[in-house]
């Protein structure tokens, strides 16, 4: 199929979509909470009705197994919708605030209001979840959405367009398919909010474009997320949970452990366990396994393959050129200046560095851009405090990987170069809402001293 035929590159068409949504929004169509709930229920039904097609599209685009696609995409998304529906009545409420002594007689309150017409730009690695999760927050908060999925997962992109066009009025949600050119045209429009998930470099472009019109943004970006294994860690469990986080989607996960810092006393035990776990998860030849994802494109496959020269391969290193697959690989003796330690890996390669003192790790991480995630394996409360209190990062886990992003109770997002803003659960609603402060003054009495007057001037003199 030639997917490019669906790309929208006509500026007038895109401008018209935005115009139509503005009109719909200003008619007040999204203000009614009942309608927002209907929208979320429609979204839930749409996903459930198309489950099989979604699984097939993800298999074609990324060789995602059904179990993985269900748990990391469909299941997470349905849970986000369920949680939002459960709490929306509380979130939309106007909240009263206390009255300051200087404001006696008045009342203050905060009203969450939708921004208006929002743009959601999605990446390819979780092409359903990362496109629709922000949409859940946008709809709950009463916005309309223009959604641009990634061109690198064309089957999911096509399906999103088909499903959403059938289920929703385009004045509420429209999918615009395309690549960079389409994004560039979208970014020229006067949106009220932009929610971008993708790479740091493109995030900078999005922020620059948004700044030209002072459009507020959320940027969910990437980077190099460290994983630290201390000498007192439960090594067997650590190996399992590290490979769980690195193996899912063949390492193409924004919060995958990017590199390992392991205490020198447990390094060889960890390598042995990792090797064992890889075989348990994906068999002796992961690069041939149907349970194991493939790299999204030839370009990314070649980029990853070139990283294999940056250290000594102690586990893995097998490639399946025809299917763009690379077995989970541990690289030892890696130079910190090598490309594999400079760029976000975004694939199943795990460079390993050893340390003696925790302070070396803290210094290393703090000398680099703030990571999106950080993982620490240790039994010691003191070590946990030392890391959590001395390194800035978006979020993470102690004695696990990835799981912090799968609970709607924890806000998810980066800090510094790994992102701006947060979402999931209530923070999605907050992200897509402007909190308007209103002071309602009494007319029952007035404080005359606040007004300028001759008398007052004399008194001051
Ligand atoms: P990307 O930045 O290349 O593309 C993301 C989106 O931006 C796509 O829809 C793409 O079409 C569009 N785009 C590409 N170039 C553009 C340009 N010049 N101007 C405007 N739009 C443009 O990212 P990707 O390769 O799709 O995804 C991988 C990256 O995303 C990794 O860095 C990963 O860490 C990050 N990521 C972050 C999160 C998160 O939640 N923080 C989640 C997934 C992925």
Boltz pocket constraint, residues with backbone or C-beta under 6 A from the ligand:
constraints:
  - pocket:
      binder: B
      contacts: [[A, 121], [A, 122], [A, 123], [A, 124], [A, 125], [A, 126], [A, 130], [A, 148], [A, 149], [A, 150], [A, 151], [A, 178], [A, 179], [A, 180], [A, 183], [A, 184], [A, 197], [A, 198], [A, 199], [A, 200], [A, 202], [A, 203], [A, 205], [A, 219], [A, 220], [A, 221], [A, 222], [A, 223], [A, 253], [A, 254], [A, 255], [A, 344], [A, 346], [A, 372], [A, 414], [A, 418], [A, 419]]
      max_distance: 6.0
